[in-house]
Amino acid sequence: MRLKCFAASMSAGTAWRNAVLLANKGEIMDLPLSGTVVLDLSQIYNGPYATFLMAASGADVIKIEPPDGEHLRRRTTVARNPILPYAMLNAGKRSLRLDLKQPAGRDVLLRLADSADVLVENFVPGVMDKLGVGAAVVRARNPRLVYASSSGYGANGPYRDYPAMDLTAQAMSGIMSVTGHPGEPPLKAGPALCDFNAGVHLYGAIVTALLQRARTGRGCAVEVSMLEASYFTLASNLGMIHAEPDRPYARTGNRHGGLTLCPYNVYPAKDGHIAIIVNHEGHWKSLLTALGQDALIDDARYSSMQKRASRMDEVDGLISSWTRVLARDELFTRLVARRVPCAPVRDLVEVMHDAHLHARGALRWVEHPGLGRIAAPASPLRFDGQALLPDPPSVPLGTHSREILREKLDLGEADLDALAAAGVI
């Protein structure tokens, strides 16, 4: 009986995402954001990751794309097939193809927003206002709506109109200045650090605003700047500057950003590399024992973190001489047995096949209709008593256009045909 009532109350979108239902001790439970309707106008990585987390938390996410699809969908040489990043970030979302450059398209968006809970966009500030669908207009029609925006530098300030992508945000934030080796040119971080960091913050801002709305009945506009979200990642490096403001600082390679922990580096193995960090004297003694160097435990030259940090090149040289004669996995086994923080430096193919990630359901092999067999990632967010279930895969552009407008706006076939004929949907 309870299942019937719950199913009857679900939207078509929620029903399409059967992953919101799970059996737990014979009961039917819904995920935390079940019943939340999200209009997702975002693109590339930043906004789409925030809305992916929402979809995986039970929200009905309607991805609204221009007639030729969002930029990430177009980064493919295979006609009509998605590339892997698009498939990863847009699983579990419904697709609405909508031309916002046409008045009829903007009217459709406004009408959808009238009954939505969240609208997410990450255009350059001012774009939505020029289209006539900015926060002030939309929230005047629906005061309960959470209007979420993310951009490189924020909606105001001197940098507001600068174009921003992950690379430029890494450069502007100082991340590139501390990435690389001393005396060599700055490097970007390998992953799209600023994009995804901002996406996590955007998700947090949206959910916080929904909590506020539950208390007050009113939504609000929230925004996240990629530049501002990145600053906290530099805590160790900033700490060094604060402690020694007159000391020229340089890139530290794989060493600690503040150069206060030692050992803290990537060391050679016979068949690869291993990362090792020592946080306290117990770790140091365990490292020495694991590597057969007990004679150095009482050596006054290395008896404290401060002394080791002052001899960083010497310490790193010693450890490298011990590790390079052993296989990577043997080193890992030895050090983990002694509770020394360490990890083998693995390539991406190893990570895609990682037994731990697959055992936890964080990765799972699925057959994607456009890509074939892929290691599909699940949301990192876990909710007690609620299993990680596979989301429906990403879909071709506009797959659900008619379904969404029938459901949300009660449009008939004649209306839908007219919108399609005009190229609005």
N, C-alpha and C positions, 0 to 999 in steps of 0.2 A: 504494500500500500504506500509506504513511504517513497519507494522508488518511483511509483507511478506519479505521485504528486510532484516529486522533484523533476522528473523528466518533463512533465507538462509545463513546468515553470521555466524551463530552459529556452533560450533563444535558439533559432536555427543554427547560429554560429557556434553556440556552446555545444549543441548536439553534434555538429560536424566535428568538433574537437572532443571526441569521446574520452580523451585522456583526462578530462576534468573529473571523471568518475573513477572510483576505485573501491575495491572491497577490502574492508578492514574489520575483522572479527564479525563478519556477517552484516556490517552496516555500510550504507552508502554515504560517502563523504565527498564534499566538494573542495577544490583548492581555494586558497585565500582570496584570489581576485575573481572567482567565478561570478558571472553576472555583470562584470565591469566591461563597458564598451569603450574601446580605444580607437580613435581615428589616427592612423599613423601616416603622416606625410613625409617622414624623414627618409634619409638616403645615405648610402655608403655604410659606414660602420657605427658612428656615434649614436644617433637616434635609433637605428634599427636594433642595436644591441639592447638598449633600454626596453624597447617594445618586445623583443624576443623574450627577455626576462619576464615581462608582464604576461605574454602568451603562455609561457611555461608555468606561470603561477595561476593560470585559469582564466585570464581575461580573453574576451572576444576581440581580437585585434584585426581591424580592417585596414589593410595596407592600400593607400590611395596613391596611384602612380600616374604620371602624365602619359599621353598617348603612345610614346615610344619607350616607356618604362623608365624606372629610376636609373641613375648613372651606374650603379653597381651591376644591375642586370645587363647593361650594355657592354660591360667589359668582357665580352665573350666573342670568340670567332665562330662559334657554332650557332647557326640561326635557331632562335627560339628556345635553345637549351640554356639553363642557368649555369653559372660558374659556381664552384664550390663555396666561396665566401657568401654569395647570395643565398645559396641553399642552406648554409649553416644558420644565417641570421634571420631567415624568414620562414622557417618551419613553424607550423601551427597558426599561420596568419591567413586570413582570406584576402583575395585580391580584387580591388575595384579600379578599373581604368577610367580616369576622369580628366577631362580637359578644363583646367581652371582658368585658362585664358578666354574661355567663352562665358558670357553671363549665365547661361543655363548651367554650366558646370559649377560656377561659384554658388549658384542658388542651391544646387544639390548638396554641396558641402555644408552650407549654412543650415539646411534642413536636417542633415545628418547630425550636425553638432547640437541641434536643439535637444536631442534626446541622448547624446553621448555623455560619458563620464570624463573622458580625457581626450585632448587633442595634442599630438606631438609633432613638432617640426624642427628642422635644423638648417633652414635656409639662412642666407646672409640677412642680418637684421634689416627690417624694412620691406622685405619682399612680400610678406603676407599682408602688410598694411596696404601696399600698392595694389594688391589684388582685391582689396576690400574685405578680407577675411582675417584681419589681425585680431589680437587678443581683445581689444576694446569692443569691437563690433560683435564678436562671437560671444563674449561673456555678458554683453548687455542683453543678448537674446536668451542666454542660458547661464545664470549666475552660479549654478552648481558645477559648471564645467571647470576642470583643471586644465589650463592652457600651458603646455610645457614647451620651452624653446631651448635650444642649445646652439652655440656658435663658437667661433674661435676666441673672440675677445669680449663678448657680452653685448648687450643691447645699447649701451652708452659708453662714453669715454673716448679718448683720442684715437684708439685703435679700432673702433666699432666697425668701420667699413673695409678694413684690410681683409683680403681673401685669406682663408685659413684652411689648411689641411693638416694631417698628422705631422708631416715633415716640417712645415713652417711652425707649427705649435711647439715641436721639439726644439727648434732653433730659438724661437722667441722666449721660451720658458727657461732656457739655460741647460736643459737636459743634454743637448748635444755638446755643450762646452765641457761637461764632466764625463763624457763618454768617449772612450778611446784610450790610447796609451800616452804616457808623458813624451812630449817632444814631437808627437805626430798630430795630424789634422783631426779636428773633431769628427765624431761619427754619430749617426742617428742610432737609437736603440733598434734592435732587429724587429721586434713586433710593433704594431700600430698602438704604441703605449698611450698617447694622448687621446686618441679617438675612443678607445675602450674604457679608459679611466673616466672620461667625461660621460660615457654611456652609463657606467655604474652609478655615478653621481646623479645623473638625470633620473634613473630609476628610483634612487633614494628620495629625490626631491618630489617626484610624482606620488609615491606611496605616502610620504609624509603629508603632502597636501590632501590626499584622500582621507587620511586619519583626521586632519583638521576639519575637513568637510563633514565627517561623521559626527563631530562634536558641535559644529556651528551651523551646518546646513548650507554653507557657502563654499564654493570653490575659490581658486585664486590662480594667478599667473605665476609660473616658476621658470627660472632660467639657470643654465649652467654654462660657464665659460670654460673652454678647453684649457686656456692659459691658467686660470685660477685653480682648476682641479688638479693641475700638474705640480703646483708649487710644493705641496706637502711631500711629494716623492723625493724631494731633494734635501730632506731633513739632515741626513748625515753630512752632506757636503756643506750645507749652510752652518751646521754646528762647528765645522772646522774654521770657517771664515769668522764666525762670531768669537771663537776662542782665541784666534790669532789673526786679527784684522790686518796687520801689516805684513803678514807672510804671503808671498806670491803663491797662489795655488795652481795646481796643474791637474790634468786628467790622471786618474789613478789606475787605469786599466782594469784588471780584475780584482784589485785590492779594495779594501774598505774605503768608501767615499770620504770619510773623515780621517783616514790613516791612523786610527786609534786601536784597531784590532789586529792582532798578529798571532798566529797565522790566519790569513783571510785571502785566499787566492785560488786559482786553478792550477793544478800541478800535473806534470806529465806522468802517464803510465806507460807500460810497455806497449799497449795497444790502444791508447786513447788518452783521455784526461779525466781528472776527478777534482771536484770542487770541495774544499775543506775550509771550515770556519771554526775557530776556537774562541769561545765566549768567556771562559774563566779558567782558573788554574786546574780545576778538575779535568776539563777537556784536554788541556795541555799534557797532563800526566798520562791520561788515557791514550792520547795520540802517540806519545813516545813508547808506551808499552806495546801498543798494537803494531808498531813498526820496528820493534826489537831494539829500542834505544833507551832502555831504562837507566843507563849510566848518566844520561843528561838530566834526569829528574831533579837532582840536587845541584845542578850547575847554576851558579849565581848569575851568570850572564843572561840566562833566560828565565829567571825565577818569578818574573812578574810580567803582566801585559805591557806595562810601560817600558820595561827593559827590552822586551822582544820587539815592540814597535820601534824603538830607537835603533834596532839592528835588523830592520825588516829585510833588507837584501840578503843579509847573512842567513837569517832564519829560512827565508824562502829557498835559498840555495841548498841548505841542508835537507829540507823536506823534499825538494825535487830530486836530490841524489838518492833518497830512500824510496821514493814512489816510482821512479822511472824504470826500476828493475822488476816491478810487479805488474801483473795484469790488472786492468781497470776493475773488473768484477771481484777479483780477489781482494784488492784494496778496499773496495766498498764493504765486502763481507767482514773483513777484519775490523774496520773502523766502526761499523754499525754495531758489531758485537760488543764494542767498548763504549757505545753511546756517544761517539764523536760525530758532531753534525757534518755530514758530507753527502755527496751525490755524484754518481757518474755523469759526465757530460754526454748526453744522449742526442742522437739526431732525430729528426721529426718522424722518420719511418718507425723508429723504435717506439716513440711516444704514441703514434697512431695504433700500434699493436700492444700497448702496455696492458699487462694482465690485471693490474690493480684498477686502472680506470675502467676497463671492461667489466670487472667483477662488481664494481660499485654502480654500474649503469651510467657512469659519466660519459663513456663512449659506447656505442653499439653499432654493429654492422647492419646496415639497412640497404635495401635496393631502392635507389632513388629513380623515379621515372625518367629523368633527364640525364643523370650522371652515372647510373649503374650502381655498383657496390661502393658505399662510402662509409667511413667511420664517422657517424653522426654524433655531435656532442649534445649532451643534455644541459639544462640549466645548472649552474653551480649551487643554486639556492635549494636547500633541503627543508622540508616541513615535516615535523615529527608525525609519524603515523600515516604519511601520504607518500606512496611510492612514486619514483620517477617512471613515468610511462611515456612511450614514444609519441612525439607529436606528429601529426600529418605532415608530409614533406612540403617544401615550397612548391608553388603551383605556377603555371603559365600566366602571363599578364592578363588581367581582366576575367579570370576564371569565374569569379563570383559576382560580377557586376550586377547582373539581373537579379540574382538571388538576394543580394544585399538591399537593393532598392525596392524590391517587392516587400521584403521583411520590414525594413526600417521606415520607408516612406509610403508603403501601401500603393505603389504604382502598378497600374495595369499594363497589359502587353502593348496596347496602343501607345501609351506614354513611353514605355521602354523602347519600342521600335522607333519612335520619333527621336529620342535622345541618341540612339545608335546611328540613325540615318544622318544626324547632324554632326556626328563624330564626337559627341560629348562623352559617351561611354563606349 
